[in-house]
């Protein structure tokens, strides 16, 4: 298998660079979908298109056996202006693969090519899911709702992780990543001259009070042993430096590791916002996003299987078990709510003595050196699971 990976690696690296240069956001991954389809055609792997609102692809390799395992990659990019300076930088303004999905797609294409070359080792069927809209649009939910996992016995995915050195693979059993909800707050005040604030109701001041009040939800309404995060990430109001505006908007997100904590925050947030605004003579309304993500829980048995696979293939030192769950979110959680599986972290830091740019940074780039590790990890997970 290593020989096969080394032989195909130049074409996989080239594919990764092409995908990086052509980033597309949620449900707009048309060029990306065409490029993946062309690569699958070139290696002789069958697939269907049009999944998850149109741009998703599901490829299939059938071996001899009844079990089915699914491997997944996300496809979408982010609305970020790239600042990496690499020769294959984004050719599209304010679009960037700042979360490594270009690497994930190249990795899954490489895995399909390897498993197709070693089809005689497959005691069952492998599905390769190229899923759009992981970023804030819950593309994974559409994959599940279409029934793509209905005949699947286990599912695995991975994500590049800049805090892990290249060569390491991490898996956390049980709660591994948080839920994600997004909120929008409209504040209505009374506009007036900035020199006469008593003549109006200042929505900017009200927004500042709401920011402070919201932090009491995590600090005073949830238990300290139940991790939760609430972040106001955007406040917008006004156009002039001497005018108090009539309105302000706020946007943010909250995260939790259990449905109970998520529901507590969901109930508390409108109450705190509305009453804080009312106390200052303003009106505030809260709207929640339509695509919340559930917490991501790795199946304990599949986590152990993934751990043993990594250690047997790469050595004990290659495995990393996080001591705590990440408060980032992933729509792979929808897959794991449907079938047993595990979500893995793929080391992406080429120099452990230095801090690598974080995910969603304009300076982040998936490292080509991580591709052989990712391809072999996913290939071995599929082969070993199907052997039973």
Phi, psi and omega in degrees: 000317179301321179298316178298316181299316179297325181291322184269349188304317179303320180289327178290319177298316178299318178299316180300317180295320177297315179297322180297322183285346183235062182287141178224142184272179188317125177064010176245018189278052186286311176299317180301314180297318178298320182292319178295316178301318179297322179291318178297322175301317185293336180255004175074035178252127182285152182202165170237154184237176175088013183276158176050063179070015167125325187260353181288152179230138173235113178259155185220135170236123182258126172253197181261101180161168186264342184281154178227133176238142179246141176238137189233143170229143171274166189234337194272162179250191184236161176275074182225141175275120186290143177218053179260330182078008181284153183299335182257029181303161181306135176265004184241124182298137177058031173224136184202142170277074183270003180239007174082013182292336173299318177292323179296317180294315178298321179298316182288325174297318177296321178297318178298320180293319179295312183292329175294323178288336181244038183302330181295345179268358184268113178263052182157199186249142174244128172255134178248112186256115173259106192252128177281168162059047174287327185281101171067006182236003172055045177302330179298328179297321180291324176301314180294316182295333177286349179087015182295334180263004186298330180253018184263136180267334178202153181222142180226144174218167176215162178219134175299145186225109187289348177272353178257140177289151176301134184107342176259148176229130183249146174216132174243121179289147178075215181299117185241329179215161189272166167287167177217123172237149180237141183229154177230131182239127173255127179246128179249119175242208175229120182287153179194179178290143180296340178275353183225063185298335180292345180276354181222193174232114190279108181289339177289316176299318179298319178300319180295324177291324179294318178306312180294315183297324181298330181292342178291340180296312179288318186281336186232352181241357173237158180283144183295340179271001176250099185301139176206152179222136174229122185232127167269115188255349183209131171229131181223130179194147170075163180224344183231153184279353181237019181232128171278121186283170179278329187225164173213153174235151178225145176221150180188193183215155169225151187228149178206161181259350180226151177300326182296313179294319178303314182294326177298315180292320180301323179283320188284326189300309179298322180299312181295317182296309186295318183284328175295317178297317180299323179297339180248023173070018179248173176238136179226140176234148184242134171237138177257150178295157184276351187234066176292150178256134176285165173298148179263115179244116175284135178297128183302317181293317179290329176295317177296319177299316179295318178301311181296323178297312180299316182292322180288327183277317188248348184105155185301325184290345181281344183269139177230130177248111181302141180281342180215159177288154174276141177273003167288164183236160183210133180281003168298343176302327178296322178297313184289340172284345181263312182223159177296149178176191180208148177248125188252155176251124183257120181304136184227009182261116183284346181219101186295344179280352181235154176277126179270147178307141184281166175300143181072014175270144176293351180259359185280143173213131173300137183269130179299330181296341180279345185298314180300323179293315180295318181295315181291323178300309183293321180297315181291323177300316181293311182299312184290324178295316183292337176289336177081000000 
